[in-house]
Amino acid sequence: MKKRNRLVMPNVEDIVIEINNKKFCGHKIFVGNMPLIIIYGKKGYIASSYINKETAEKLGDIAGFVTNIKDFDDLTHAKVKYTTSWAEDIGIRPGMSIQKALSLLGSDE
């Protein structure tokens, strides 16, 4: 019988970042070769491409996605790669800066 690998809990890093004098909460979850990174706004989120766009679309999520990011600094300097149609409804578009996208998502402040 093949020996199973031991289940390891992922390492999670929580952060609050400030963009344009507004605070946004985020998580960095180490799950594989690249981390899963999510930053939340009041209306939706920006996430690394570990989150499946098609599923987010079916669920009605207002979401923008970025690729090839390893940390929160990479995220804040990235551009939106693709979005759900729900995100496009509030003005988030591919090629938009993350700062602009987050301003459209709004913060809880």
SULTADA-V546712 format. One record per residue. RES is the residue in one letter. D_CENTER is the distance of its C-alpha to the mean C-alpha in Angstrom with 1 decimal. Layout:
((RES	D_CENTER) (RES	D_CENTER))
This chain:
((M	39.8) (K	36.6) (K	35.1) (R	31.6) (N	29.0) (R	28.4) (L	25.1) (V	23.0) (M	20.5) (P	17.2) (N	16.8) (V	14.2) (E	13.5) (D	12.7) (I	12.5) (V	13.3) (I	12.9) (E	15.1) (I	14.7) (N	17.8) (N	19.4) (K	16.7) (K	14.8) (F	11.3) (C	10.4) (G	7.9) (H	8.4) (K	9.2) (I	11.0) (F	13.7) (V	14.4) (G	16.1) (N	16.6) (M	13.1) (P	10.7) (L	7.7) (I	5.2) (I	3.1) (I	4.8) (Y	7.2) (G	9.9) (K	13.1) (K	12.8) (G	9.3) (Y	5.6) (I	3.2) (A	1.6) (S	4.9) (S	7.9) (Y	9.0) (I	8.0) (N	11.0) (K	11.2) (E	14.7) (T	14.2) (A	11.7) (E	14.4) (K	17.1) (L	15.8) (G	15.5) (D	11.8) (I	11.0) (A	7.7) (G	7.0) (F	6.2) (V	7.2) (T	9.7) (N	11.9) (I	10.1) (K	11.7) (D	11.0) (F	9.8) (D	12.6) (D	11.6) (L	8.2) (T	10.5) (H	13.0) (A	11.1) (K	11.7) (V	9.9) (K	11.3) (Y	11.5) (T	10.9) (T	12.5) (S	15.9) (W	15.1) (A	12.7) (E	15.6) (D	18.0) (I	16.7) (G	16.8) (I	13.4) (R	14.6) (P	14.0) (G	15.1) (M	14.1) (S	13.1) (I	9.8) (Q	12.5) (K	14.0) (A	11.1) (L	10.3) (S	14.1) (L	14.3) (L	11.9) (G	14.2) (S	14.3) (D	16.5) (E	19.0))
